[in-house]
Structure formats: C-alpha cells, structure tokens
Amino acid sequence: MINSNNTMKPKPEVIHNVEPMSNKQKIKQEKINNAKKLLDKYGFFGGKRLLGVNAQGTEVWISFKATDETIEVSCTHDMWSVIPENGGQYAASRVSYFLTKPIKKDLTFEYYDGDQGGVRRHGLVSYKTLLHLEKIIDECETFTRNNQKPPRDIYRLLAWNIFNSTYNDSYTYPATNWDFCADIQGYTSPEGYYFTGQI
C-alpha cells in the first residue's frame, strides 16, 4: 500500500535519563573543584608540621611542597635536634598548617616532657616519627636527584605525615585534600611500586 499523504511515521522520542547527583557525588565534586581552585591559586599542594623545639628553644618545622613536576621537602632546622638526647623536646600533639599560612608569634605549643602517666597523645612526635620521615625523604630524593617526578606513594606518605587537607582551615583555603590535588597534578606510581616508609 502506498502512503499517498506522503507522511512519515514519527520516530519515538529519545528520552535521556539524567541521574541526579547523589550527596556523596556532590561532596566529591566540590572537593575536586576546590582542589582545582587551590592549585590554580598557589600552583602546589603542601604543608608544614611542627616537630618540636631544639636545645635553643627554637621551633623546628618540616614541610613539603608538591607541584606538577616535583616534590620538595625541607626543614627549618635539623629535625634530629628535637630529640631529648640533643636537648630538644618533641611536639606533644600534631600541629600542621597549609604551607603559606603564617604562624602567629603569640601561639604557644605543647611539648612532650616524658611519660605522663602512660597516656599517649594523638599526634605526638617521637623518635620513630623522625625515622619514618627520614625514610620517606630519602626515597623522595632518589627520584628528585635524577630529575624524576616522585611516585604518588611518596606524595601520599608526606601528606599523611606532614599535612593532608585544608578542611580545618576552609575559611582561608578551599576545602580539599592531597588526593584530589595529586590526581589533577598527574601523580602516579609505577606498576608494582610499593613503598610504605615503615621502619
């Protein structure tokens, strides 16, 4: 039979189902967006952590700075100067900040002065903390000395041990963490590479 009206059968409409983002997806996307903002503004992710004071009563800070190309680790003074055998004192709790945050001169920090009833404080720096950091730094430098980008595992360990997120200071910095920044900066670990830094 010929269709004399020269009409075509209409095609069924294609309905695109766009799933609304879940709250979890929205939170993740916000962290990704904030990581982009942070990197666009500063060009790096990094932070500093108080290790303690040396024999002269001077604060000793360790810091790391991860750019698109490399990771730099530095210390204001010899990190081993905080051990009691050298006349120093360990930081009694974890004190860390984003790298550009200035430390107010009127802030006072607590330092560990020996066993206090066997109560271990969260974030207390110890001899093992310094050994762990030394292993991570040495591993990082095996790459940076050869002008190679350090693996993501090194980035992760530095972040976990020094500074891992801006959540606690989100009024000043976009709220995100090292993980999203490392993704944007293209940090990966070679296949089969595994480094924990544990002593």
C-alpha angles and dihedrals in degrees: 000000000000120000099233093182089063092225127147127223106254116246116241111257115258108231115203111209107211109192112220113241114258119234089253091054091047092052091048092048090050090053090050091049090048091050089055091049092049094048093044090053101040105018092225147049118230148118148191134244131200111239097180139267130301128227090279091056092250118146115246116211129184119203142180132199121196117196129173089273110033150354122244121199122191141165127209090223136358103303091215089063090081095066114105092237087065093046095261135118130226121237106261095216139016112281115175138154142181108275097253096046110111116227111234112236093222093060116108123202130201121243129202112251101180137291111344103195092310092290110144113209121220110254095014110159113232140171088269090054090058093046090050092049091047091055092049092048092048091051091048091051092053085069102035093049087059093046090249126139108250117243123263089249089066091048089051094050094047090049093048093048101039114018128340110170147012094223094110092053101036093138088068102029132032107267109251141111141239093264096066091043091051090052092053092044091053099242114166136160121235115256109276094013113137126168127164101170089221116152 
